[in-house]
Amino acid sequence: MSIPTGDGIASYLRDSIVTGRLAAGAKLPSERSLSEDFGVSRPVVREVLRGLSEQGLVEIQPARGTFVKAPETVDGARSLDVLYRRKDATVRELMEVRLMLETQSARLAALHATSSEVRAMRWCLDEFAKAGHVLEEAQLDLAFHALVIKASHNTVFDIIYGSISPLVFELMLRSLSDHHVKSAGAPLHEQLWTAIRDHDPDAAAAIMADHLTMAEFLYGSDYDRSIDALASRELEKYLGPATTIDSILAEVGRRHTEFMRFQIRRVEQTADASAEPVVPPST
């Protein structure tokens, strides 16, 4: 099998790991063997393995080789993302979790959100309205929901949401590619923001619940399909078959982390009620 690009090799190896074709503890072929098998240089292979290591999928042991990590030894958010993918998580399963987590987070956000947090949410909605591409819309949608979680001021909620955010982003690609879902969801974002701004916890919780349960009625058969499969389908539709979900998630994850870091700093430092949220530098 010949896959001539680093992204292609990374996607192939990652899929082999998360689907169990490469079992936990298995030793990967040497850099030289992988280089020959895929028809690329050893530096390309080395970079791919380094990336898989950073994702927590493999462990590089000097003088011994590269080994697939067991799921329970993978750290942090990537651990849960990998476990969800190995179990082929469906839209229904993710939405059941989001309904519990985000409904209560919206209630708490309406009670505890600061003016700076409310402004940051407003900025996301305004930028979403101006976005020209589904990837940009999905990133802003993810940021808005993450800011609601952050405004709950519950550290555990924040940790849990961070662990499922890659799956949430993939689901948003599906939602925002569907005109009916997108047009039905946008007004609920505005209503949710208003309820949080007005410190109305009952309204905020009810609106978030309506927003999340809407998918069950609008997704059709997709509601019980694999999230990963749906996201890959939408990416191929917009960007072509050469684009992998792994490469998109890596870039979105980096930019999302940067965005949230800037907004948290803004929340902590600003005392100017008229100031706009800080916008992270584009890259």
N, C-alpha and C positions, 0 to 999 in steps of 0.2 A: 504494500500500500504506500503510495507516495503522496504526501501532503507538503507542498513546497513552502508554506509560510509558517512563521512562528505561531501566529494565532491559530492556524489550523492544527498544528501539532498539539498546542496547549488544549484546544477544544477536544481533540481525539483522546488524549491521555486523561483529561479531566472526566470525560464521559465514561471512559473505561473504569475509572476509580469509583465514581458515584453510582454507577450501575452494578458494581461488584465484579465486573469482568477482570479487574485487577484487585485481588482480595487484600484486605488489611494484612500488613506484614510482608507482602510480596516485594521482591527486589526487582526494580526496573532494569532493563538492559543498560549497559554502559553508555556513556556519551558517544563513544566511537560507534557502537552498534546502532544507536538511535540515529546518529548522523548518516550512516550508510543506509539504514532502512528508509529514512524519510527524504534522503537526497539533499540535505542541507549541511551547512558548516557546523562544526562543534560549538563555536560561540553562540550560534542560534539555539542549539539544543541546551546549552548551559543556561541561557537566559530563560528558556521555557521552564526548566527544572527549578530555577530560582523563583520564578513566579508561582509555580505550584507549591513550593515550600512556603512562600509568604502567605498563600491562601490557606495553609495548614493541611494540605492534602498529602504531602510527602515529607519525609525527613531525609536530609542529605547528611550522611555520615562519612566524614573524611576517611579515605583509604578503604572504605567498605562498600560504598555505593549509595543509591537512593532507594528508599523503602516507602511503601504506601502506609500512611498512618491509619490507625484504627479510629473509627468515628468518635469514640469517647475521649480520645486524646487530643482531638482538634480543639483549639481554643476559640472562645468568644462567639461572635455572631456568625463567623464562617462555619463554625461547627454545626450550628443548628441549620444553616442554609444547606450544608452538605447532607445532613441527616434527612431533611425534608425532601431533597432531590432523590436520595436513595430510595425513599419510600414513595416517590412520585406523587407529591402532595397535589391535591385537587383544589379547584376554586372554592368548592363548598367547604372543605376543611379549613382553608385559610380564612374564609369569611366568618366561620363560626368563632374562630379565635379573635378576629378583629372586632366582631360585634361585642364580645365581652370586654375586650381591652379598651377600645376606642369610645364606646358609649360612656363608660365610667370616666375615662380621661376627659371627655368633653364636659361632663358634669363638673369635674374638679377644676378644669380650666376656667369655666364660667365663674367659679368661686375665687380662684387664686391668680388668674392672669394679670400681669402688670400692664401698664399702658404701653411699654416698649414691646412686650410680647404681642399685644393686640396689633400694634403698628407693623410688626414683622409679618404677621399673618395677612394683613391688608396688602402689604407690598407683594406678597406671593400671588394673591388673587388678581391684583392689577397687572402683574407681569404675565400671568397665565392668560389673561384676556388678550394680550398683545402677542403671545407666542405664535410662531409660524410653522412649527414642526411638532409632530407627536412626541418625539424624544424630549424636546424642551418642555412641552406641556406636562409630560409624565414626571420630569424632574421637579418642576414647580409644584405639582400635585403632591408628590412625596414630601417635599419640604413643608407644605402647608399642614399636612397631617402630622408630620414630625413636630412641628411647632405647637400644635394643639396638645400633643403628648407632653412636650416639654413644659407647657404652661400648666399642666396638672400639678407640677412640682412634686411628682412621685418618682423617685429614682428608679424603683423597680419597674414601673411602667415604661420608663425611658429605656432601660436595659432590654426588656422584652421586645419592645418595638424595634430597637436597633437590630435585634437578632433576626427578625422576620422582614426587615425593610427590603432586602433583595427580592424576596417573593412578592412583596407589596408593589414594588416598582414594575415587576414583570406583569402583574395583574393590571396595573394602570395602563400599560401599553395596550392591552386588550380592550379596556374600557374606553380609552380615548381614541381608539381606532374605529369605534362603533358610534355613529352619529346619534343613535337613539339613546345610548347610555350617556354619552357626553352631554347632550342637550338636557337630559333629565337631571344630571348630577350637578351641573354648574349653578343653578339657582339655589340648591341646597347648601353649597359652599357659602354663598352669600348670607343665607339665613343663619347658618351656623356661626359665621363670624359675628353677625349682629347679636346673636344670643350671648356669645362669649363677651363681646364688648359691653353689653348691657347687664352682665352678671346675672343671667337667668339660667340657672343650672338645669331646671326641668326641661326648658325649651331646648337647650343645647344637647342634652342627652337624647331627647326625642328626635331631633333633627338628624343627629349622627346615626341613630338606629335606622331611620328612614333611608338615609343615604346608603348605608351598607346593605340593607335587606333588598334594596332595589335591584341589585345584580341578579338575585334569584329569579326574578320575573322577566328580566331582559336578556339574560345570557343564553337562554335556551339550553341546548345540549352541551354547550361549553361549560356549564356550571359544574359538571362532574368530570371534566377533562383535566389533564395535567396542566398545571400553570406553566411549566417550562415549555411544553409543546405549544401552548397558545402564544407565549411570548416569541418563540422562535418563528412561528408562522407570521406574526405581525412584522417582525424585523425583516424577514425575507420579502414581505410585500413592499415595504418602504425602502429598504436599503440593499436588497438583492441577497442571493444565497451565500455570498462570500463573507457576510457579516455574521459574527458569532455572538450569542448572548453573553458569553464570558467576557469578551472584549468590551461590550457595552456596559455590563455591570461593573467592571473594574473602573472604567472612566467615570460612570455616574456615581459610584461609591466615593471616589476621590473628590469629585466636585461637591457632592452632598455633604461630606464631612467638612470641607472647606467652608461651604455656605453656613452650616450650622455653627461652626466655630465663630464666624464673624457675627452671626446674630446673637449668640450667647454673650459674646463680648459686649455687643451693643446693649443688651438687656442689663448686664451688670454695671455698665459704665454711664449710660446716658441718664440725664435728668431733665433733658430738654423735650418737653411734650410735643413740640412741633417738628422735631428732627425726623428725617427719613431713615429707614434701616440701612445699614452699611451693605453695599453690594460687593461681593468678593470679586477680585480681578478675574476677567475672562482669560481662559487659557486655550 
